[in-house]
């Protein structure tokens, strides 16, 4: 699995998230999900976990994410911890962020 620096500037991140949130086809749709750091840590702590993969998914027609660990060959660790049950925004969006319109 190749190592890539996935870090972007706040300005670039805000530009991307604002473009999505401003697009008419996504008006009123999910703009973010939140999963606890401890849940992510459970995924990361699995034997052989070298990364994390996030899938976009639908749960009762609502956009959400499914998160799995990834091994050194780039394969999903599907026999381990799989995350969902995220807090959805706009439903649970009582936070302030430069990334949110």
N, CA, C and O atoms as CSV, one atom per row, in Angstrom:
chain,resi,resn,atom,element,x,y,z
A,1,UNK,N,N,0.850,-1.165,0.000
A,1,UNK,CA,C,0.000,0.000,0.000
A,1,UNK,C,C,0.895,1.226,0.000
A,1,UNK,O,O,1.753,1.354,0.874
A,2,UNK,N,N,0.722,2.122,-0.946
A,2,UNK,CA,C,1.577,3.291,-1.031
A,2,UNK,C,C,1.178,4.323,0.014
A,2,UNK,O,O,0.003,4.481,0.348
A,3,UNK,N,N,2.178,5.012,0.512
A,3,UNK,CA,C,1.932,6.076,1.472
A,3,UNK,C,C,1.718,7.376,0.720
A,3,UNK,O,O,2.549,7.766,-0.101
A,4,UNK,N,N,0.625,8.039,0.990
A,4,UNK,CA,C,0.300,9.310,0.376
A,4,UNK,C,C,0.014,10.311,1.480
A,4,UNK,O,O,-0.621,9.985,2.483
A,5,UNK,N,N,0.482,11.514,1.289
A,5,UNK,CA,C,0.164,12.568,2.236
A,5,UNK,C,C,-1.235,13.073,1.888
A,5,UNK,O,O,-1.422,13.728,0.863
A,6,UNK,N,N,-2.192,12.778,2.719
A,6,UNK,CA,C,-3.584,13.136,2.462
A,6,UNK,C,C,-3.955,14.497,3.050
A,6,UNK,O,O,-5.127,14.873,3.051
A,7,UNK,N,N,-2.974,15.226,3.545
A,7,UNK,CA,C,-3.230,16.495,4.216
A,7,UNK,C,C,-3.454,17.600,3.189
A,7,UNK,O,O,-2.677,17.754,2.247
A,8,UNK,N,N,-4.528,18.365,3.381
A,8,UNK,CA,C,-4.826,19.526,2.531
A,8,UNK,C,C,-4.971,20.753,3.436
A,8,UNK,O,O,-5.150,20.633,4.648
A,9,UNK,N,N,-4.893,21.902,2.833
A,9,UNK,CA,C,-5.060,23.141,3.602
A,9,UNK,C,C,-6.531,23.322,3.966
A,9,UNK,O,O,-7.415,22.748,3.330
A,10,UNK,N,N,-6.777,24.121,4.991
A,10,UNK,CA,C,-8.146,24.450,5.378
A,10,UNK,C,C,-8.867,25.137,4.225
A,10,UNK,O,O,-10.043,24.869,3.979
A,11,UNK,N,N,-8.176,26.014,3.523
A,11,UNK,CA,C,-8.792,26.737,2.413
A,11,UNK,C,C,-9.261,25.775,1.320
A,11,UNK,O,O,-10.369,25.910,0.801
A,12,UNK,N,N,-8.415,24.805,0.976
A,12,UNK,CA,C,-8.787,23.843,-0.060
A,12,UNK,C,C,-9.938,22.956,0.413
A,12,UNK,O,O,-10.879,22.696,-0.337
A,13,UNK,N,N,-9.855,22.495,1.665
A,13,UNK,CA,C,-10.918,21.661,2.223
A,13,UNK,C,C,-12.239,22.423,2.233
A,13,UNK,O,O,-13.277,21.866,1.874
A,14,UNK,N,N,-12.210,23.686,2.640
A,14,UNK,CA,C,-13.428,24.494,2.683
A,14,UNK,C,C,-13.979,24.714,1.277
A,14,UNK,O,O,-15.192,24.681,1.073
A,15,UNK,N,N,-13.106,24.934,0.323
A,15,UNK,CA,C,-13.546,25.118,-1.063
A,15,UNK,C,C,-14.281,23.879,-1.565
A,15,UNK,O,O,-15.319,23.989,-2.217
A,16,UNK,N,N,-13.744,22.709,-1.263
A,16,UNK,CA,C,-14.367,21.460,-1.710
A,16,UNK,C,C,-15.692,21.202,-0.999
A,16,UNK,O,O,-16.681,20.858,-1.646
A,17,UNK,N,N,-15.724,21.363,0.329
A,17,UNK,CA,C,-16.965,21.084,1.057
A,17,UNK,C,C,-18.041,22.106,0.717
A,17,UNK,O,O,-19.217,21.753,0.627
A,18,UNK,N,N,-17.665,23.346,0.528
A,18,UNK,CA,C,-18.640,24.374,0.166
A,18,UNK,C,C,-19.199,24.129,-1.233
A,18,UNK,O,O,-20.384,24.359,-1.475
A,19,UNK,N,N,-18.358,23.665,-2.152
A,19,UNK,CA,C,-18.843,23.353,-3.505
A,19,UNK,C,C,-19.908,22.263,-3.445
A,19,UNK,O,O,-20.936,22.359,-4.117
A,20,UNK,N,N,-19.669,21.238,-2.652
A,20,UNK,CA,C,-20.647,20.160,-2.493
A,20,UNK,C,C,-21.927,20.689,-1.863
A,20,UNK,O,O,-23.022,20.419,-2.357
A,21,UNK,N,N,-21.797,21.443,-0.775
A,21,UNK,CA,C,-22.963,21.922,-0.038
A,21,UNK,C,C,-23.775,22.936,-0.841
A,21,UNK,O,O,-24.971,23.096,-0.600
A,22,UNK,N,N,-23.143,23.617,-1.788
A,22,UNK,CA,C,-23.822,24.614,-2.610
A,22,UNK,C,C,-24.453,24.033,-3.867
A,22,UNK,O,O,-25.272,24.690,-4.509
A,23,UNK,N,N,-24.085,22.821,-4.220
A,23,UNK,CA,C,-24.597,22.208,-5.442
A,23,UNK,C,C,-26.085,21.897,-5.280
A,23,UNK,O,O,-26.479,21.259,-4.303
A,24,UNK,N,N,-26.914,22.340,-6.224
A,24,UNK,CA,C,-28.371,22.144,-6.096
A,24,UNK,C,C,-28.777,20.690,-5.898
A,24,UNK,O,O,-29.729,20.413,-5.169
A,25,UNK,N,N,-28.080,19.763,-6.529
A,25,UNK,CA,C,-28.474,18.354,-6.423
A,25,UNK,C,C,-28.237,17.769,-5.028
A,25,UNK,O,O,-28.752,16.697,-4.713
A,26,UNK,N,N,-27.457,18.469,-4.187
A,26,UNK,CA,C,-27.194,17.978,-2.830
A,26,UNK,C,C,-27.875,18.831,-1.763
A,26,UNK,O,O,-27.646,18.620,-0.572
A,27,UNK,N,N,-28.697,19.778,-2.164
A,27,UNK,CA,C,-29.394,20.648,-1.236
A,27,UNK,C,C,-30.241,19.828,-0.262
A,27,UNK,O,O,-31.098,19.048,-0.678
A,28,UNK,N,N,-29.997,20.008,1.023
A,28,UNK,CA,C,-30.750,19.294,2.047
A,28,UNK,C,C,-30.263,17.880,2.310
A,28,UNK,O,O,-30.821,17.183,3.158
A,29,UNK,N,N,-29.232,17.446,1.598
A,29,UNK,CA,C,-28.704,16.092,1.770
A,29,UNK,C,C,-27.642,16.076,2.864
A,29,UNK,O,O,-27.239,17.127,3.363
A,30,UNK,N,N,-27.202,14.905,3.226
A,30,UNK,CA,C,-26.141,14.744,4.206
A,30,UNK,C,C,-24.907,15.505,3.755
A,30,UNK,O,O,-24.479,15.376,2.608
A,31,UNK,N,N,-24.325,16.308,4.661
A,31,UNK,CA,C,-23.094,17.020,4.321
A,31,UNK,C,C,-21.892,16.482,5.088
A,31,UNK,O,O,-20.750,16.766,4.725
A,32,UNK,N,N,-22.134,15.717,6.134
A,32,UNK,CA,C,-21.030,15.185,6.932
A,32,UNK,C,C,-21.551,14.066,7.824
A,32,UNK,O,O,-22.750,13.962,8.084
A,33,UNK,N,N,-20.637,13.245,8.281
A,33,UNK,CA,C,-20.958,12.266,9.310
A,33,UNK,C,C,-19.861,12.317,10.361
A,33,UNK,O,O,-18.726,12.687,10.062
A,34,UNK,N,N,-20.195,11.949,11.583
A,34,UNK,CA,C,-19.214,11.925,12.668
A,34,UNK,C,C,-19.221,10.553,13.318
A,34,UNK,O,O,-20.270,10.019,13.679
A,35,UNK,N,N,-18.034,9.998,13.458
A,35,UNK,CA,C,-17.829,8.738,14.159
A,35,UNK,C,C,-16.744,9.003,15.198
A,35,UNK,O,O,-15.794,9.736,14.922
A,36,UNK,N,N,-16.869,8.429,16.363
A,36,UNK,CA,C,-15.928,8.707,17.448
A,36,UNK,C,C,-14.509,8.248,17.115
A,36,UNK,O,O,-14.304,7.302,16.355
A,37,UNK,N,N,-13.555,8.931,17.694
A,37,UNK,CA,C,-12.147,8.570,17.529
A,37,UNK,C,C,-11.891,7.166,18.079
A,37,UNK,O,O,-11.082,6.424,17.523
A,38,UNK,N,N,-12.572,6.800,19.160
A,38,UNK,CA,C,-12.353,5.466,19.736
A,38,UNK,C,C,-12.824,4.369,18.787
A,38,UNK,O,O,-12.222,3.296,18.738
A,39,UNK,N,N,-13.891,4.625,18.033
A,39,UNK,CA,C,-14.352,3.645,17.046
A,39,UNK,C,C,-13.324,3.514,15.922
A,39,UNK,O,O,-13.005,2.403,15.499
A,40,UNK,N,N,-12.803,4.649,15.435
A,40,UNK,CA,C,-11.745,4.591,14.418
A,40,UNK,C,C,-10.527,3.846,14.957
A,40,UNK,O,O,-9.892,3.079,14.234
A,41,UNK,N,N,-10.205,4.074,16.228
A,41,UNK,CA,C,-9.044,3.409,16.830
A,41,UNK,C,C,-9.229,1.896,16.845
A,41,UNK,O,O,-8.264,1.152,16.671
A,42,UNK,N,N,-10.474,1.431,17.054
A,42,UNK,CA,C,-10.739,-0.007,16.999
A,42,UNK,C,C,-10.422,-0.572,15.618
A,42,UNK,O,O,-9.886,-1.674,15.499
A,43,UNK,N,N,-10.753,0.184,14.581
A,43,UNK,CA,C,-10.437,-0.249,13.213
A,43,UNK,C,C,-8.921,-0.269,13.030
A,43,UNK,O,O,-8.369,-1.254,12.540
A,44,UNK,N,N,-8.252,0.802,13.417
A,44,UNK,CA,C,-6.803,0.929,13.236
A,44,UNK,C,C,-6.036,-0.135,14.008
A,44,UNK,O,O,-5.005,-0.613,13.537
A,45,UNK,N,N,-6.524,-0.511,15.183
A,45,UNK,CA,C,-5.822,-1.473,16.041
A,45,UNK,C,C,-5.948,-2.924,15.588
A,45,UNK,O,O,-5.326,-3.801,16.188
A,46,UNK,N,N,-6.722,-3.203,14.559
A,46,UNK,CA,C,-6.857,-4.581,14.084
A,46,UNK,C,C,-5.525,-5.083,13.530
A,46,UNK,O,O,-4.794,-4.321,12.897
A,47,UNK,N,N,-5.207,-6.343,13.758
A,47,UNK,CA,C,-3.978,-6.902,13.196
A,47,UNK,C,C,-3.949,-6.739,11.674
A,47,UNK,O,O,-4.911,-7.083,10.986
A,48,UNK,N,N,-2.850,-6.219,11.166
A,48,UNK,CA,C,-2.682,-6.074,9.723
A,48,UNK,C,C,-3.284,-4.820,9.119
A,48,UNK,O,O,-3.182,-4.611,7.910
A,49,UNK,N,N,-3.910,-3.976,9.936
A,49,UNK,CA,C,-4.544,-2.769,9.399
A,49,UNK,C,C,-3.468,-1.735,9.062
A,49,UNK,O,O,-2.682,-1.330,9.918
A,50,UNK,N,N,-3.453,-1.320,7.797
A,50,UNK,CA,C,-2.484,-0.337,7.305
A,50,UNK,C,C,-3.157,0.972,6.901
A,50,UNK,O,O,-2.480,1.969,6.652
A,51,UNK,N,N,-4.482,0.972,6.836
A,51,UNK,CA,C,-5.204,2.168,6.412
A,51,UNK,C,C,-6.682,2.020,6.687
A,51,UNK,O,O,-7.137,1.025,7.252
A,52,UNK,N,N,-7.415,3.025,6.278
A,52,UNK,CA,C,-8.865,3.043,6.458
A,52,UNK,C,C,-9.503,3.382,5.117
A,52,UNK,O,O,-9.026,4.260,4.397
A,53,UNK,N,N,-10.583,2.682,4.788
A,53,UNK,CA,C,-11.350,2.985,3.574
A,53,UNK,C,C,-12.753,3.393,4.000
A,53,UNK,O,O,-13.366,2.758,4.859
A,54,UNK,N,N,-13.248,4.460,3.387
A,54,UNK,CA,C,-14.586,4.962,3.659
A,54,UNK,C,C,-15.445,4.790,2.417
A,54,UNK,O,O,-15.127,5.319,1.352
A,55,UNK,N,N,-16.516,4.059,2.558
A,55,UNK,CA,C,-17.483,3.870,1.476
A,55,UNK,C,C,-18.657,4.814,1.689
A,55,UNK,O,O,-19.120,4.982,2.816
A,56,UNK,N,N,-19.136,5.425,0.625
A,56,UNK,CA,C,-20.409,6.133,0.687
A,56,UNK,C,C,-21.494,5.072,0.622
A,56,UNK,O,O,-21.370,4.092,-0.112
A,57,UNK,N,N,-22.558,5.269,1.388
A,57,UNK,CA,C,-23.607,4.252,1.471
A,57,UNK,C,C,-24.952,4.936,1.701
A,57,UNK,O,O,-25.016,6.103,2.086
A,58,UNK,N,N,-26.010,4.193,1.459
A,58,UNK,CA,C,-27.359,4.670,1.731
A,58,UNK,C,C,-27.966,3.845,2.848
A,58,UNK,O,O,-27.887,2.617,2.837
A,59,UNK,N,N,-28.567,4.517,3.806
A,59,UNK,CA,C,-29.294,3.873,4.886
A,59,UNK,C,C,-30.675,4.509,4.905
A,59,UNK,O,O,-30.830,5.653,5.332
A,60,UNK,N,N,-31.676,3.775,4.446
A,60,UNK,CA,C,-33.034,4.319,4.313
A,60,UNK,C,C,-33.028,5.603,3.489
A,60,UNK,O,O,-33.623,6.608,3.880
A,61,UNK,N,N,-32.351,5.556,2.347
A,61,UNK,CA,C,-32.256,6.677,1.407
A,61,UNK,C,C,-31.500,7.889,1.938
A,61,UNK,O,O,-31.573,8.964,1.343
A,62,UNK,N,N,-30.777,7.739,3.043
A,62,UNK,CA,C,-29.952,8.818,3.581
A,62,UNK,C,C,-28.493,8.467,3.378
A,62,UNK,O,O,-28.056,7.366,3.715
A,63,UNK,N,N,-27.729,9.421,2.818
A,63,UNK,CA,C,-26.313,9.198,2.593
A,63,UNK,C,C,-25.601,9.031,3.920
A,63,UNK,O,O,-25.815,9.811,4.849
A,64,UNK,N,N,-24.756,8.017,4.011
A,64,UNK,CA,C,-23.942,7.781,5.196
A,64,UNK,C,C,-22.608,7.213,4.738
A,64,UNK,O,O,-22.298,7.235,3.547
A,65,UNK,N,N,-21.833,6.716,5.655
A,65,UNK,CA,C,-20.549,6.103,5.335
A,65,UNK,C,C,-20.431,4.764,6.033
A,65,UNK,O,O,-21.021,4.536,7.090
A,66,UNK,N,N,-19.656,3.883,5.418
A,66,UNK,CA,C,-19.255,2.615,6.023
A,66,UNK,C,C,-17.732,2.632,6.011
A,66,UNK,O,O,-17.120,2.895,4.975
A,67,UNK,N,N,-17.121,2.353,7.151
A,67,UNK,CA,C,-15.673,2.459,7.308
A,67,UNK,C,C,-15.099,1.094,7.639
A,67,UNK,O,O,-15.588,0.402,8.532
A,68,UNK,N,N,-14.041,0.706,6.901
A,68,UNK,CA,C,-13.363,-0.569,7.149
A,68,UNK,C,C,-11.854,-0.343,7.176
A,68,UNK,O,O,-11.345,0.629,6.618
A,69,UNK,N,N,-11.159,-1.251,7.828
A,69,UNK,CA,C,-9.708,-1.257,7.774
A,69,UNK,C,C,-9.245,-1.821,6.443
A,69,UNK,O,O,-9.984,-2.538,5.768
A,70,UNK,N,N,-8.013,-1.489,6.073
A,70,UNK,CA,C,-7.417,-1.956,4.824
A,70,UNK,C,C,-6.056,-2.558,5.157
A,70,UNK,O,O,-5.284,-1.983,5.924
A,71,UNK,N,N,-5.766,-3.732,4.569
A,71,UNK,CA,C,-4.482,-4.382,4.837
A,71,UNK,C,C,-3.394,-3.877,3.881
A,71,UNK,O,O,-3.655,-3.031,3.026
A,72,UNK,N,N,-2.184,-4.399,4.033
A,72,UNK,CA,C,-1.032,-3.949,3.249
A,72,UNK,C,C,-1.192,-4.209,1.759
A,72,UNK,O,O,-0.535,-3.554,0.949
A,73,UNK,N,N,-2.051,-5.150,1.379
A,73,UNK,CA,C,-2.305,-5.436,-0.041
A,73,UNK,C,C,-3.411,-4.571,-0.617
A,73,UNK,O,O,-3.715,-4.663,-1.806
A,74,UNK,N,N,-4.023,-3.723,0.223
A,74,UNK,CA,C,-5.102,-2.862,-0.237
A,74,UNK,C,C,-6.471,-3.489,-0.149
A,74,UNK,O,O,-7.441,-2.949,-0.682
A,75,UNK,N,N,-6.561,-4.635,0.524
A,75,UNK,CA,C,-7.837,-5.335,0.668
A,75,UNK,C,C,-8.569,-4.882,1.924
A,75,UNK,O,O,-7.951,-4.606,2.952
A,76,UNK,N,N,-9.897,-4.809,1.826
A,76,UNK,CA,C,-10.713,-4.495,2.991
A,76,UNK,C,C,-10.607,-5.604,4.021
A,76,UNK,O,O,-10.574,-6.785,3.674
A,77,UNK,N,N,-10.556,-5.224,5.278
A,77,UNK,CA,C,-10.585,-6.185,6.385
A,77,UNK,C,C,-12.049,-6.328,6.792
A,77,UNK,O,O,-12.506,-5.692,7.742
A,78,UNK,N,N,-12.768,-7.163,6.067
A,78,UNK,CA,C,-14.214,-7.295,6.286
A,78,UNK,C,C,-14.572,-8.282,7.386
A,78,UNK,O,O,-15.725,-8.336,7.812
A,79,UNK,N,N,-13.608,-9.061,7.849
A,79,UNK,CA,C,-13.872,-9.995,8.940
A,79,UNK,C,C,-13.664,-9.318,10.296
A,79,UNK,O,O,-13.817,-9.954,11.339
A,80,UNK,N,N,-13.318,-8.033,10.280
A,80,UNK,CA,C,-13.038,-7.320,11.514
A,80,UNK,C,C,-14.102,-6.287,11.834
A,80,UNK,O,O,-15.287,-6.479,11.559
A,81,UNK,N,N,-13.660,-5.205,12.410
A,81,UNK,CA,C,-14.540,-4.114,12.833
A,81,UNK,C,C,-14.951,-3.300,11.607
A,81,UNK,O,O,-14.099,-2.878,10.826
A,82,UNK,N,N,-16.243,-3.084,11.442
A,82,UNK,CA,C,-16.795,-2.251,10.379
A,82,UNK,C,C,-17.653,-1.180,11.044
A,82,UNK,O,O,-18.481,-1.485,11.903
A,83,UNK,N,N,-17.455,0.059,10.650
A,83,UNK,CA,C,-18.160,1.169,11.290
A,83,UNK,C,C,-19.284,1.718,10.436
A,83,UNK,O,O,-19.191,1.738,9.209
A,84,UNK,N,N,-20.333,2.160,11.081
A,84,UNK,CA,C,-21.416,2.956,10.528
A,84,UNK,C,C,-22.054,3.636,11.718
A,84,UNK,O,O,-21.359,4.040,12.650
A,85,UNK,N,N,-23.334,3.763,11.699
A,85,UNK,CA,C,-24.077,4.387,12.785
A,85,UNK,C,C,-23.496,5.757,13.122
A,85,UNK,O,O,-23.402,6.148,14.286
A,86,UNK,N,N,-23.107,6.477,12.061
A,86,UNK,CA,C,-22.540,7.808,12.229
A,86,UNK,C,C,-23.627,8.815,12.583
A,86,UNK,O,O,-24.802,8.622,12.271
A,87,UNK,N,N,-23.213,9.882,13.236
A,87,UNK,CA,C,-24.110,11.022,13.449
A,87,UNK,C,C,-24.152,11.786,12.140
A,87,UNK,O,O,-23.107,12.170,11.614
A,88,UNK,N,N,-25.330,12.011,11.612
A,88,UNK,CA,C,-25.486,12.657,10.317
A,88,UNK,C,C,-25.697,14.144,10.469
A,88,UNK,O,O,-26.348,14.609,11.404
A,89,UNK,N,N,-25.141,14.870,9.544
A,89,UNK,CA,C,-25.398,16.295,9.434
A,89,UNK,C,C,-26.102,16.502,8.102
A,89,UNK,O,O,-25.523,16.123,7.083
A,90,UNK,N,N,-27.273,17.057,8.022
A,90,UNK,CA,C,-27.767,18.147,8.848
A,90,UNK,C,C,-28.569,17.753,10.077
A,90,UNK,O,O,-28.884,18.631,10.880
A,91,UNK,N,N,-28.917,16.494,10.273
A,91,UNK,CA,C,-29.749,16.130,11.424
A,91,UNK,C,C,-29.115,16.501,12.760
A,91,UNK,O,O,-29.797,16.985,13.663
A,92,UNK,N,N,-27.811,16.273,12.885
A,92,UNK,CA,C,-27.110,16.541,14.145
A,92,UNK,C,C,-25.966,17.519,13.889
A,92,UNK,O,O,-24.798,17.201,14.110
A,93,UNK,N,N,-26.322,18.707,13.420
A,93,UNK,CA,C,-25.341,19.694,12.946
A,93,UNK,C,C,-25.231,20.916,13.836
A,93,UNK,O,O,-25.086,22.026,13.324
A,94,UNK,N,N,-25.291,20.760,15.106
A,94,UNK,CA,C,-25.223,21.927,15.979
A,94,UNK,C,C,-23.770,22.243,16.326
A,94,UNK,O,O,-23.418,22.360,17.500
A,95,UNK,N,N,-22.927,22.380,15.297
A,95,UNK,CA,C,-21.526,22.716,15.497
A,95,UNK,C,C,-21.139,23.837,14.542
A,95,UNK,O,O,-21.819,24.089,13.547
A,96,UNK,N,N,-20.053,24.495,14.859
A,96,UNK,CA,C,-19.519,25.567,14.027
A,96,UNK,C,C,-18.249,25.064,13.370
A,96,UNK,O,O,-17.380,24.506,14.041
A,97,UNK,N,N,-18.132,25.255,12.066
A,97,UNK,CA,C,-16.932,24.829,11.347
A,97,UNK,C,C,-16.763,25.660,10.092
A,97,UNK,O,O,-17.745,26.022,9.444
A,98,UNK,N,N,-15.541,25.958,9.753
A,98,UNK,CA,C,-15.222,26.631,8.509
A,98,UNK,C,C,-15.613,25.772,7.307
A,98,UNK,O,O,-15.801,26.292,6.208
A,99,UNK,N,N,-15.736,24.466,7.510
A,99,UNK,CA,C,-16.060,23.547,6.426
A,99,UNK,C,C,-17.548,23.489,6.133
A,99,UNK,O,O,-17.955,22.946,5.106
A,100,UNK,N,N,-18.359,24.034,7.014
A,100,UNK,CA,C,-19.816,23.996,6.865
A,100,UNK,C,C,-20.330,25.378,6.507
A,100,UNK,O,O,-19.958,26.376,7.123
A,101,UNK,N,N,-21.200,25.417,5.493
A,101,UNK,CA,C,-21.825,26.702,5.128
A,101,UNK,C,C,-22.812,27.147,6.191
A,101,UNK,O,O,-23.432,28.202,6.055
